Amino acid sequence: MKRFLLFALALLVGPLAFAQNGGELRFCINSEPKTFNPLLAQDDNSEVIRYLTAGVLLRVNRITQKPQPELATGWKVLDGGKRIRFKLREGLRYSDGTQFSSADVAYTMQQLMDPALHSTTGDAFRSAEGKVTAQAVSPTVVEIAFPAPVANLVNLFDTVAIVSEKSPQKETATLGPFYMAEHKSGSYILLKRNPNYWKKDAAGRPLPYLDSVRLEIEQNREIEALRYRRGEVHLINTVSPAIFEKFTADDPSLVRDAGVSSDTEQLWFNQSPTASLPDYKRAWFTSTNFRRAISQAINREDMARVVFRGHAKPAIGIISPANKFWFNSKLKPHPYDPAAAIKLLQQDGFHQENGVLKDRGGHAVEFSIITNAGNRPRENMAAMIQEDLKKIGIKVSVAPMDFPSLIERISDKLNYEACLLGLVNADLDPNSQMNVWLSSADNHQWNARQKTPATPWEAQIDKLMRAQSSSADNSKRKQYWDEVQQIAWEQEPFIYLVNKDTLVAIAPGVKNAQPSTLRPQTYWNVEELALK
């Protein structure tokens, strides 16, 4: 199948509400970004910096969910998805004045696809074994070729930050609306208006309207809400249900419900063979029966009702039913059934002694769950899991920790037993999850970066993910993705808990905001935002 998209050579934003230039937009991130290199952005906070500063060839509009031109004025998908050719805007410069050309795009793709970089963004383009090549055909035309067709190819470029090949500032030179001007560790990051940003509004006024964006580093979500209420910050990307209801009672204009989120909340166990775990615990965590038993012992209905005050529904699997085309409708919710959980555990030799669950070696079943401190809903979810599992004789300890330490533990040190965290889905297409479901991927959290698949079912998922990624036929891709969802539902490497509503806070003085269910919910059109 041949796909073709071509756009006009200029893009003007509009119409927008009258906007006054200037001012500083302020909102919070919950910890230090792990990296300022946009090609390595993996954690949420690094992704915030990437989104606000990096220039991309195209942007997926978070409302229409359709791609629109940015650094590229148009593109053609060729050979059924094996090649893509971009026509670039002329006369653009990076924030430091370095000229932008097709050589920068080619350089970016070479860096991104370098296996030594371990870029999760690059994982999404790995549809098959072989080399990805990028050629600067002319200063304003670049062509990228893949060893096999890549599904959803166009939208994947929404997350590819185009870095400079020649700038002395390297990846800190930006083509986006802002550049990083100041960083006080543990306190704030200040982004200033990029004087060379190319975009204008419909009236010909240069964008962005804002002079700066200040990102306050604040781990505690309740303090963040208090600062918002005082007018010290303008946005909260994710509001807890308790705070949402309180703000609604005080002043409904302070918060908005944008609809069902595409993000997930999940629990998983550390199955890495290199983790410093006792052999008997590793045996628990790698057992499908054990994981399924834990899942059936968790009361998701209560979790949605109590923790999220009805602003969530029990999760079924990888994606929310709100993603109507890609969701496998044959899957049903995992039932809350402690008796069935006990039977599954008995199949693996577990038994109860005086109310304590023990394995066949006589070890009492107990483990710890880490989650990010200051995120009250996650802390409460972990506490509810703790109480649910106590009913079947399992002792759980909950260990909230600061976000950088948590990321280090699950990504580098592998020093943990179980983790409760969320997964951001910025794109509804399954190809955006290549960096999670390929066994070789960095975000294959329960056992990342496998040289060969550790289990037959992971090998099958690898095969299916590559098959859907290399097909241009969405009906076939749907079949492959349905099977991936089925396997994940049966094996439960991730125990999915709830699908939340997208609850956000946008100060009345922020103009032109268009909240979305897709990340970043409140500032995806940051260049258009203005302060009254």
DOGU-707357 format. One record per residue (C-alpha): residue number from 0; residue in three letters; z negated, x negated, y negated. Coordinates in Angstrom, 2 decimals. Each point is the difference from the previous one (the first is absolute). Last residue first. Example, Ala and Ser with C-alpha at 12.3 -4.5 7.8 and 13.67 -1.06 7.14 Angstrom:
<atoms>
    nr   rest        pz        px        py
     1    Ser     -7.14    -13.67      1.06
     0    Ala     -0.66      1.37      3.44
</atoms>
This chain:
<atoms>
    nr   rest        pz        px        py
   531    Lys    -30.60      4.06    -37.06
   530    Leu      0.55     -2.76      2.50
   529    Ala      3.37     -0.58      1.62
   528    Leu      1.38     -0.21      3.51
   527    Glu      3.75     -0.53      0.37
   526    Glu     -0.18     -3.64      1.19
   525    Val     -2.72      1.07      2.43
   524    Asn      2.27      2.33      1.98
   523    Trp     -1.90     -0.53      3.31
   522    Tyr     -3.21      0.24     -2.03
   521    Thr     -1.98      2.89      1.50
   520    Gln      0.86      0.08      3.69
   519    Pro      0.90     -3.62      0.69
   518    Arg      0.55      0.85      2.77
   517    Leu      1.52      3.28      1.19
   516    Thr     -1.62      3.42     -0.50
   515    Ser      1.26     -0.06     -3.58
   514    Pro     -1.48      0.45     -3.45
   513    Gln      2.53      0.24     -2.86
   512    Ala     -1.60     -1.57     -3.07
   511    Asn      2.06      0.34     -3.20
   510    Lys     -3.04     -0.24     -2.32
   509    Val     -3.48     -1.38      0.64
   508    Gly     -2.46      1.55     -2.47
   507    Pro     -1.01      2.72      2.46
   506    Ala     -1.42     -2.70      2.31
   505    Ile      1.60     -0.05      3.43
   504    Ala     -2.21      0.36      3.07
   503    Val      1.49      0.28      3.48
   502    Leu     -0.55      1.94      3.22
   501    Thr      2.71     -0.45      2.62
   500    Asp     -1.22      2.17      2.87
   499    Lys     -1.26     -1.89      3.01
   498    Asn      1.38     -0.26      3.53
   497    Val     -2.94     -0.69      2.29
   496    Leu     -1.17     -2.17      2.90
   495    Tyr      2.72     -2.03      1.69
   494    Ile     -1.31     -2.19      2.81
   493    Phe      2.35     -2.98     -0.25
   492    Pro      0.77     -1.73      3.30
   491    Glu     -0.01      3.61      1.25
   490    Gln      1.90     -0.41      3.29
   489    Glu      1.14      3.62      0.44
   488    Trp      0.60      0.88     -3.66
   487    Ala      1.57     -3.42     -0.61
   486    Ile      2.38      0.59      2.92
   485    Gln      0.94      3.45     -1.30
   484    Gln      0.51     -1.27     -3.55
   483    Val      2.29     -2.74      1.28
   482    Glu      1.87      2.62      2.05
   481    Asp      0.49      2.20     -3.06
   480    Trp      1.26     -3.07     -1.87
   479    Tyr      2.72     -0.63      2.58
   478    Gln      1.09      3.65      0.04
   477    Lys     -0.06      0.16     -3.82
   476    Arg      2.11     -3.16     -0.15
   475    Lys      2.58      1.73      2.18
   474    Ser      0.12      2.98     -2.39
   473    Asn      0.00     -2.39     -2.96
   472    Asp      3.21     -1.70      1.13
   471    Ala      0.34     -3.30     -1.90
   470    Ser     -1.70     -1.90      2.80
   469    Ser     -1.40     -3.55     -0.16
   468    Ser     -3.53      0.91     -1.07
   467    Gln     -0.27      2.77      2.55
   466    Ala      0.87     -2.43      2.80
   465    Arg     -2.25     -2.75     -1.35
   464    Met     -2.92      2.41     -0.10
   463    Leu      0.79      1.29      3.49
   462    Lys      0.14     -3.46      1.58
   461    Asp     -3.16     -1.17     -1.73
   460    Ile     -1.69      3.27      1.05
   459    Gln      0.98     -0.69      3.61
   458    Ala     -1.41     -3.53     -0.18
   457    Glu     -3.21      1.47     -1.44
   456    Trp     -0.14      2.41      2.95
   455    Pro      0.51     -2.84      2.48
   454    Thr     -2.95     -1.92     -1.48
   453    Ala     -0.57     -3.31     -1.78
   452    Pro      3.47     -0.07     -1.57
   451    Thr      1.30     -3.57     -0.36
   450    Lys     -0.84     -2.40     -2.82
   449    Gln     -2.58      2.47     -1.30
   448    Arg     -0.56     -0.14     -3.76
   447    Ala     -2.73      2.65     -0.16
   446    Asn     -2.31      1.48      2.60
   445    Trp     -1.86      3.09     -1.29
   444    Gln      1.61     -0.35     -3.42
   443    His      3.69     -0.02      0.72
   442    Asn      0.13     -0.71     -3.75
   441    Asp      1.20     -3.60      0.45
   440    Ala      2.88      1.05      2.24
   439    Ser      0.88     -1.52      3.40
   438    Ser     -0.98      3.15      1.91
   437    Leu      2.36      2.02     -2.19
   436    Trp     -1.91      3.15     -0.97
   435    Val     -1.56     -0.90     -3.33
   434    Asn      2.63     -2.03     -1.89
   433    Met      2.71      2.31      1.37
   432    Gln     -1.81      2.88     -1.70
   431    Ser      2.47      0.37     -2.91
   430    Asn      2.67      0.63      2.61
   429    Pro     -1.73      3.27      0.82
   428    Asp      1.21      1.58     -3.28
   427    Leu     -2.62      1.77     -2.12
   426    Asp     -0.39     -3.01     -2.31
   425    Ala     -3.11     -1.28     -1.77
   424    Asn     -2.18      0.52      3.06
   423    Val     -3.34     -1.64     -0.72
   422    Leu     -2.23     -0.52      3.01
   421    Gly     -3.69      0.75     -0.26
   420    Leu     -3.05     -1.79      1.36
   419    Leu     -2.65      0.20      2.69
   418    Cys     -0.37     -3.25      1.93
   417    Ala     -1.34     -0.87      3.43
   416    Glu     -1.33     -3.20      1.57
   415    Tyr      0.27     -2.61     -2.75
   414    Asn      0.67     -3.70     -0.54
   413    Leu      3.79     -0.09      0.10
   412    Lys     -0.25     -2.98     -2.39
   411    Asp      3.37      0.57     -1.63
   410    Ser      1.13      3.61     -0.38
   409    Ile     -2.94      2.20      1.03
   408    Arg     -2.73     -2.29     -1.29
   407    Glu      1.80     -1.16     -3.14
   406    Ile      0.85      3.60     -0.91
   405    Leu     -3.66      0.97      0.37
   404    Ser     -1.20     -2.93     -2.09
   403    Pro      2.47      0.89     -2.76
   402    Phe     -1.11      3.67      0.11
   401    Asp     -3.73     -0.48     -0.34
   400    Met     -1.91      1.03      3.08
   399    Pro     -1.25      3.18      1.68
   398    Ala     -1.55     -0.72      3.42
   397    Val     -0.64      3.07      2.15
   396    Ser     -1.88     -0.43      3.28
   395    Val      1.02      2.07      3.00
   394    Lys     -2.10      0.66      3.10
   393    Ile      1.81      1.97      2.70
   392    Gly     -1.90      2.50      2.16
   391    Ile      2.33      2.99     -0.12
   390    Lys     -1.81      1.67     -2.91
   389    Lys     -0.30     -3.35     -1.80
   388    Leu      3.78      0.05     -0.21
   387    Asp     -0.04      3.02     -2.32
   386    Glu     -2.78     -1.44     -2.19
   385    Gln      1.77     -3.35     -0.57
   384    Ile      3.30      1.78     -0.53
   383    Met     -1.71      2.04     -2.72
   382    Ala     -1.35     -3.17     -1.62
   381    Ala      3.46     -1.59      0.09
   380    Met      1.47      3.06     -1.71
   379    Asn     -2.74     -0.18     -2.64
   378    Glu      0.76     -3.66     -0.74
   377    Arg      3.67      0.87     -0.13
   376    Pro     -0.62      2.89     -2.43
   375    Arg     -2.33     -2.17     -2.13
   374    Asn      2.42     -2.87     -0.59
   373    Gly     -2.49     -2.39     -1.59
   372    Ala      0.00     -2.36      2.96
   371    Asn      3.23     -0.35      1.95
   370    Thr     -0.34      0.64      3.73
   369    Ile     -1.40     -1.88      2.98
   368    Ile     -0.95      1.80      3.21
   367    Ser     -2.48     -1.63      2.35
   366    Phe     -0.24      0.27      3.78
   365    Glu     -2.28      1.30      2.72
   364    Val      0.48      0.87      3.64
   363    Ala     -2.98     -1.26      1.99
   362    His      1.11     -2.69      2.46
   361    Gly     -0.78      0.80      3.65
   360    Gly      3.10     -1.64      1.43
   359    Arg      1.58      3.37      0.79
   358    Asp     -0.32      0.96     -3.67
   357    Lys     -3.06      1.66     -1.49
   356    Leu     -0.50      3.16     -2.06
   355    Val     -3.63      0.56     -1.00
   354    Gly     -1.56      3.46      0.42
   353    Asn     -2.50     -1.14      2.62
   352    Glu      2.74     -1.78      1.92
   351    Gln      3.56      1.24     -0.51
   350    His      3.02     -1.29      1.88
   349    Phe      3.18     -1.93     -0.71
   348    Gly      2.19     -0.96      2.94
   347    Asp      3.40      0.37     -1.67
   346    Gln      0.57      3.52      1.37
   345    Gln     -3.53      0.81     -1.19
   344    Leu      1.14     -0.64     -3.57
   343    Leu      2.72      2.63      0.30
   342    Lys     -2.53      2.49      1.40
   341    Ile     -2.41     -0.71     -2.86
   340    Ala      2.74      0.69     -2.56
   339    Ala      0.81      3.30      1.73
   338    Ala     -3.63      1.05     -0.49
   337    Pro      0.08     -1.15     -3.64
   336    Asp      2.97      2.29     -0.76
   335    Tyr      1.30      0.08     -3.57
   334    Pro      3.66      0.58      0.72
   333    His      2.77     -2.43     -1.01
   332    Pro      2.35      2.06     -2.13
   331    Lys      3.32      1.00      1.59
   330    Leu      3.26     -1.92      0.23
   329    Lys      3.18      1.95      0.61
   328    Ser      0.66      0.13     -3.76
   327    Asn      0.92     -3.69     -0.09
   326    Phe      0.02     -0.57     -3.77
   325    Trp      3.18     -1.56     -1.43
   324    Phe      1.55      3.06     -1.63
   323    Lys     -3.19      1.69     -1.17
   322    Asn     -1.93     -2.87     -1.54
   321    Ala     -2.73      2.55     -0.79
   320    Pro     -0.90     -0.19      3.70
   319    Ser     -1.60     -3.35     -0.96
   318    Ile      1.09     -3.22      1.61
   317    Ile     -1.28     -2.30      2.73
   316    Gly     -1.98      2.64      1.84
   315    Ile     -1.75      3.35      0.00
   314    Ala     -2.30     -0.27     -2.99
   313    Pro     -2.68      2.61     -0.63
   312    Lys      0.60      1.63     -3.40
   311    Ala     -1.13     -1.02     -3.46
   310    His     -1.21      1.49     -3.31
   309    Gly     -2.48      2.24      1.88
   308    Arg     -3.05     -1.66     -1.46
   307    Phe      1.36     -3.47      0.84
   306    Val     -3.10     -1.40      1.70
   305    Val     -1.38      3.30      1.32
   304    Arg      3.04      2.13      0.84
   303    Ala      2.48     -2.72      0.95
   302    Met     -2.65     -1.90      1.98
   301    Asp     -1.25      3.19      1.67
   300    Glu      3.53      0.77      1.18
   299    Arg      0.44     -3.62      1.11
   298    Asn     -2.92      0.13      2.42
   297    Ile      0.20     -3.39      1.71
   296    Ala     -0.78     -0.12      3.75
   295    Gln      3.64      0.61      0.92
   294    Ser      1.09     -3.12     -1.87
   293    Ile     -2.69     -2.18      1.57
   292    Ala      1.13      1.22      3.42
   291    Arg      3.62     -0.75     -0.82
   290    Arg     -0.92     -3.55     -1.00
   289    Phe     -2.02     -0.56      3.19
   288    Asn      2.68      1.53      2.24
   287    Thr      2.66     -2.20     -1.59
   286    Ser     -2.04     -3.09      0.82
   285    Thr      0.65     -3.00     -2.28
   284    Phe     -3.18      0.66     -1.99
   283    Trp     -2.25      0.25      3.04
   282    Ala      1.38     -3.13      1.66
   281    Arg     -0.39     -1.91     -3.27
   280    Lys     -3.63      1.11      0.01
   279    Tyr     -0.51     -1.37      3.53
   278    Asp      1.69     -3.27     -0.88
   277    Pro     -2.40     -0.61     -2.87
   276    Leu      1.87     -0.08     -3.31
   275    Ser      0.99     -2.98     -2.14
   274    Ala      3.54      1.23     -0.66
   273    Thr      2.84     -2.04      1.52
   272    Pro      1.07      2.68      2.50
   271    Ser      0.32      2.49     -2.88
   270    Gln     -1.06      3.51      0.99
   269    Asn     -2.15      0.77     -3.06
   268    Phe     -0.65      3.74      0.08
   267    Trp      1.51      2.59     -2.31
   266    Leu     -1.10      2.85     -2.25
   265    Gln      2.40      1.88     -2.24
   264    Glu      0.61      1.66     -3.34
   263    Thr      3.66      0.76     -0.73
   262    Asp      2.21      0.14     -3.08
   261    Ser      2.77      2.59     -0.44
   260    Ser     -2.30      2.04     -2.21
   259    Val      0.03      3.80     -0.06
   258    Gly      0.46      1.38     -3.51
   257    Ala     -0.21     -1.29     -3.60
   256    Asp     -3.49      1.39     -0.64
   255    Arg     -0.77     -0.76     -3.65
   254    Val     -3.04     -1.15     -1.96
   253    Leu     -1.36     -0.15     -3.58
   252    Ser      1.65      3.23     -1.20
   251    Pro     -2.38      2.03      2.19
   250    Asp     -2.97     -0.90     -2.25
   249    Asp     -3.60     -0.04      1.24
   248    Ala      0.44      2.05      3.19
   247    Thr      3.24     -1.80      0.83
   246    Phe     -1.69     -3.35     -0.69
   245    Lys     -2.76      0.82      2.50
   244    Glu      2.48      1.27      2.59
   243    Phe      2.16     -3.13     -0.29
   242    Ile     -3.10     -2.22      0.10
   241    Ala     -1.06      1.50      3.33
   240    Pro      3.58     -0.04      1.34
   239    Ser      0.37     -3.73     -0.76
   238    Val      2.61     -0.89     -2.60
   237    Thr      2.91     -2.28      0.86
   236    Asn      2.21     -1.49     -2.72
   235    Ile     -2.63      0.23     -2.72
   234    Leu      1.50     -0.27     -3.46
   233    His     -0.99     -0.41     -3.66
   232    Val     -2.97     -2.37      0.03
   231    Glu     -2.86     -0.28     -2.53
   230    Gly      0.19      3.68     -0.89
   229    Arg     -3.63      0.68      0.92
   228    Arg      1.09      2.21      2.92
   227    Tyr      2.26     -2.80      1.21
   226    Arg     -2.88     -2.48     -0.16
   225    Leu     -2.16      2.37      2.04
   224    Ala      2.78      0.41      2.57
   223    Glu      0.34     -3.79      0.35
   222    Ile     -3.79     -0.25      0.35
   221    Glu      0.24      2.49      2.85
   220    Arg      2.85     -1.95      1.62
   219    Asn     -1.99     -3.24      0.12
   218    Gln      2.27     -3.03      0.43
   217    Glu      1.04     -0.36     -3.61
   216    Ile      2.52     -2.61     -1.11
   215    Glu      1.36      1.35     -3.29
   214    Leu      3.78     -0.10     -0.25
   213    Arg      1.11     -0.12     -3.64
   212    Val      3.54      1.09     -0.76
   211    Ser      1.63     -1.13     -3.22
   210    Asp      2.15      0.86     -3.00
   209    Leu      0.99      3.40      1.35
   208    Tyr      3.30      1.69     -0.83
   207    Pro      1.79     -1.97      2.69
   206    Leu      2.76      0.26     -1.00
   205    Pro      2.32     -0.49     -2.94
   204    Arg      0.99      3.00     -2.11
   203    Gly      3.61      1.11      0.40
   202    Ala     -0.73      3.70     -0.37
   201    Ala      0.55      0.57      3.71
   200    Asp     -2.55     -2.69      0.84
   199    Lys      0.78     -3.69      0.34
   198    Lys     -0.19     -2.45      2.94
   197    Trp      0.66     -3.74     -0.24
   196    Tyr     -3.41     -1.63      0.00
   195    Asn      0.24     -3.28     -1.93
   194    Pro     -3.22      0.40     -2.00
   193    Asn     -1.93      0.74      3.22
   192    Arg     -3.03      1.98     -1.17
   191    Lys     -3.27     -1.58      0.98
   190    Leu     -2.04      0.15      3.19
   189    Leu     -3.72     -0.75     -0.11
   188    Ile     -1.95     -0.48      3.22
   187    Tyr     -3.71      0.76     -0.01
   186    Ser     -3.53     -0.96      1.07
   185    Gly     -0.39     -1.77      3.34
   184    Ser      2.18     -2.90     -1.09
   183    Lys      1.08      0.25     -3.62
   182    His      3.78      0.20      0.02
   181    Glu      2.25     -0.04     -3.06
   180    Ala      3.66      0.48     -0.88
   179    Met      1.54      1.43      3.15
   178    Tyr      3.42      1.40     -0.86
   177    Phe      1.02      3.57     -0.78
   176    Pro      3.05      2.30      0.11
   175    Gly      1.62     -1.73      2.98
   174    Leu      2.30     -3.04      0.02
   173    Thr     -2.82     -2.46      0.53
   172    Ala     -0.72     -3.73     -0.14
   171    Thr     -3.13     -0.43      2.15
   170    Glu      2.18     -0.69      3.07
   169    Lys      1.21     -3.38     -1.32
   168    Gln     -1.47     -0.84     -3.43
   167    Pro      2.44     -2.91     -0.33
   166    Ser      2.74      2.64      0.34
   165    Lys      2.94     -1.09      2.15
   164    Glu      0.09      2.19      3.11
   163    Ser     -1.67      2.97     -1.67
   162    Val     -1.66      2.73      2.01
   161    Ile      1.46      3.41      0.80
   160    Ala     -2.86      2.14      1.32
   159    Val      1.11      1.86      3.12
   158    Thr     -2.02      3.23      0.33
   157    Asp      2.66      2.53     -1.07
   156    Phe      2.53     -2.05      1.99
   155    Leu     -1.01      1.89      3.14
   154    Asn      1.48      3.19     -1.45
   153    Val      3.57     -1.25      0.42
   152    Leu     -0.33     -1.06      3.62
   151    Asn     -1.30      3.28      1.38
   150    Ala      1.15     -1.30      3.37
   149    Val      0.98     -3.64      0.32
   148    Pro      3.20     -0.73      1.94
   147    Ala     -0.09     -3.22      2.02
   146    Pro      0.15     -3.74     -0.80
   145    Phe     -0.49      0.78     -3.70
   144    Ala      2.19     -0.85     -2.99
   143    Ile     -0.92     -0.05     -3.70
   142    Glu      2.69     -0.03     -2.69
   141    Val     -0.56     -0.89     -3.64
   140    Val      2.13      0.85     -3.03
   139    Thr     -0.82     -0.77     -3.64
   138    Pro      0.29     -3.80     -0.11
   137    Ser      2.70      0.19      2.69
   136    Val     -0.05      0.29      3.80
   135    Ala     -3.62     -1.19      0.13
   134    Gln     -0.50      0.03      3.76
   133    Ala     -3.03      1.17      1.98
   132    Thr     -0.40     -0.58      3.73
   131    Val     -2.39      1.59      2.49
   130    Lys     -0.15     -2.03      3.20
   129    Gly     -0.26      1.26      3.54
   128    Glu     -2.19      2.13      2.21
   127    Ala      0.22      3.67     -0.88
   126    Ser     -1.08      2.62     -2.55
   125    Arg     -2.15     -2.45     -1.96
   124    Phe      0.38      1.50     -3.48
   123    Ala     -3.42      1.71     -0.02
   122    Asp     -1.66     -3.28      1.00
   121    Gly      1.09     -1.59     -3.29
   120    Thr     -2.47      2.14     -1.94
   119    Thr     -2.73     -1.14      2.41
   118    Ser      0.75     -3.57     -1.07
   117    His     -1.07     -2.63      2.53
   116    Leu      1.29     -2.83     -2.23
   115    Ala      0.80     -2.30      2.92
   114    Pro      2.44      2.56      1.38
   113    Asp      2.19     -0.43     -3.12
   112    Met      1.42      3.48     -0.63
   111    Leu     -1.60      0.42     -3.42
   110    Gln      0.91     -3.48     -1.19
   109    Gln      3.68      0.39      0.88
   108    Met     -0.02      3.52     -1.44
   107    Thr     -1.47     -1.22     -3.29
   106    Tyr      2.49     -2.88     -0.28
   105    Ala      2.94      2.38      0.47
   104    Val     -1.43      2.34     -2.64
   103    Asp     -0.59     -2.91     -2.39
   102    Ala      3.54     -1.29      0.54
   101    Ser      1.28      3.45     -1.00
   100    Ser     -1.10     -0.73     -3.56
    99    Phe     -2.99      0.18     -2.35
    98    Gln     -0.30     -2.37     -2.97
    97    Thr     -3.35     -1.69     -0.60
    96    Gly     -1.69      1.33     -3.16
    95    Asp     -3.62     -0.21      1.21
    94    Ser     -0.14      3.75      0.73
    93    Tyr      3.20     -0.27      2.03
    92    Arg      3.35      0.61     -1.62
    91    Leu      2.74      2.60      0.37
    90    Gly      3.47     -0.51     -1.46
    89    Glu      1.98      1.88      2.61
    88    Arg     -1.25      2.67      2.36
    87    Leu      0.69     -0.63      3.66
    86    Lys      2.55      1.41      2.44
    85    Phe     -1.57      0.00      3.46
    84    Arg      1.74     -0.31      3.37
    83    Ile     -1.69      1.06      3.25
    82    Arg      0.92     -1.12      3.48
    81    Lys     -0.90      0.99      3.56
    80    Gly     -0.67      3.65     -0.90
    79    Gly      3.01      1.68      1.56
    78    Asp      2.29     -2.88     -0.86
    77    Leu     -0.57      0.40     -3.75
    76    Val     -2.66      1.46     -2.32
    75    Lys      1.27     -0.10     -3.57
    74    Trp     -2.14     -0.50     -3.08
    73    Gly     -0.24      0.87     -3.67
    72    Thr     -1.45     -1.01     -3.35
    71    Ala     -2.39     -2.47      1.57
    70    Leu     -3.05     -1.16     -1.93
    69    Glu     -1.18      3.64      0.09
    68    Pro      2.16      2.70      1.53
    67    Gln     -1.50      3.16      1.51
    66    Pro     -0.96      0.69      3.59
    65    Lys     -1.01      3.56      0.98
    64    Gln     -3.54      1.16      0.79
    63    Thr      0.44      2.69     -2.70
    62    Ile     -3.59     -0.44     -1.24
    61    Arg     -0.76     -3.63      0.88
    60    Asn      3.43     -1.17     -1.22
    59    Val      0.92     -2.80      2.37
    58    Arg      0.75     -3.00     -2.20
    57    Leu      2.98     -2.32      0.22
    56    Leu      0.70     -3.71     -0.32
    55    Val     -3.66     -0.70     -0.67
    54    Gly     -1.77     -1.68     -2.92
    53    Ala     -3.58     -1.00      0.57
    52    Thr     -2.89      0.53     -2.40
    51    Leu     -1.64      3.38      0.54
    50    Tyr      0.95      0.40      3.66
    49    Arg     -0.90     -3.55      0.98
    48    Ile     -3.39      0.19     -1.71
    47    Val     -0.84      3.26      1.77
    46    Glu      1.25     -1.45      3.30
    45    Ser     -2.45     -2.88     -0.30
    44    Asn     -2.72      2.63     -0.33
    43    Asp      1.11      2.03      3.01
    42    Asp      0.17     -2.95      2.40
    41    Gln      3.36     -1.36      1.14
    40    Ala      1.68     -1.68     -2.94
    39    Leu      1.58     -3.18      1.38
    38    Leu      3.35      0.21     -1.78
    37    Pro     -1.78      1.01     -3.21
    36    Asn     -1.98     -3.29     -0.10
    35    Phe     -3.17      0.94     -1.86
    34    Thr     -2.03     -0.06      3.20
    33    Lys     -3.14      1.55      1.52
    32    Pro     -0.44      2.21     -3.04
    31    Glu     -3.63     -0.01     -1.15
    30    Ser     -1.82      3.21      0.81
    29    Asn     -0.16      3.78     -0.47
    28    Ile      2.70      0.45     -2.62
    27    Cys     -0.85      1.93     -3.13
    26    Phe      1.95      1.58     -2.85
    25    Arg      0.82     -0.77     -3.62
    24    Leu      3.11      0.68     -2.07
    23    Glu      0.07     -1.98     -3.23
    22    Gly      1.64      1.28     -3.15
    21    Gly      3.41     -0.24     -1.51
    20    Asn      2.96      2.25     -0.62
    19    Gln     -0.48      3.67     -0.70
    18    Ala      1.71      2.32      2.43
    17    Phe      1.68      3.31     -0.62
    16    Ala      0.33      1.64      3.39
    15    Leu      2.76     -1.48      2.08
    14    Pro      3.68      0.83      0.51
    13    Gly      0.62     -2.50      1.21
    12    Val      0.47     -3.50      1.31
    11    Leu      3.31     -1.67     -0.67
    10    Leu      1.87     -1.75      2.75
     9    Ala      3.20     -1.89     -0.60
     8    Leu      2.83     -1.07      2.27
     7    Ala      0.46      3.39      1.60
     6    Phe     -0.92      0.35      3.64
     5    Leu      1.62     -0.62      3.37
     4    Leu     -1.22      0.99      3.44
     3    Phe      1.97     -0.24      3.20
     2    Arg     -0.87      0.49      3.62
     1    Lys      2.35     -0.74      2.86
     0    Met     -0.88      1.32      3.44
</atoms>
